């Protein structure tokens, strides 16, 4: 799985219209202001075989980009979305795309394999291209299924059910962290742990 980022532009910077083609740099991403204050149309050329996500940021610094609820599949033509903002700051926009193949609807697919659909991840403000949005070692889908917050790193060394397995081990095994089970211990015996820095 590869994810690509490119083309950011500030709102209110682009007002001239042109026709996007497959030859345009950055897929010809432009923002066209409308006659209504704070409303824009985001346009780009959607190349076949690519699925696009839109990200926004007010600061252009790492950790400030967030996904908009936009998933579009490239069809060899111009794609467009309405964008409205009430911010008095600059708002930067960029496209992220992947060439991951899938069947069915792009929103129903699970590009990062964490057990949550792309649409569910966008609705929860998660990263649909990262199986562990908060970096605590436990997949987003597992955290959601068992009531943990996938945006807040959990203390993955906790043993919530007293069966001797930490949250991290329970998530790796796909077991319920609230139900102590003898099978949990048997499965843990087969788990190989690799360490670096001997």
Secondary structure as UniProt FT lines:
FT   STRAND          3..10
FT   TURN            11..12
FT   TURN            22..23
FT   HELIX           25..28
FT   STRAND          30..33
FT   TURN            37..38
FT   STRAND          39..46
FT   TURN            48..49
FT   STRAND          51..57
FT   TURN            62..63
FT   STRAND          66..73
FT   STRAND          77..84
FT   STRAND          92..98
FT   TURN            106..108
FT   TURN            111..112
FT   HELIX           118..123
FT   TURN            124..125
FT   TURN            128..129
FT   TURN            133..134
FT   HELIX           140..145
FT   TURN            146..147
FT   TURN            150..151
FT   TURN            156..157
FT   HELIX           167..173
FT   TURN            177..178
FT   HELIX           182..189
//
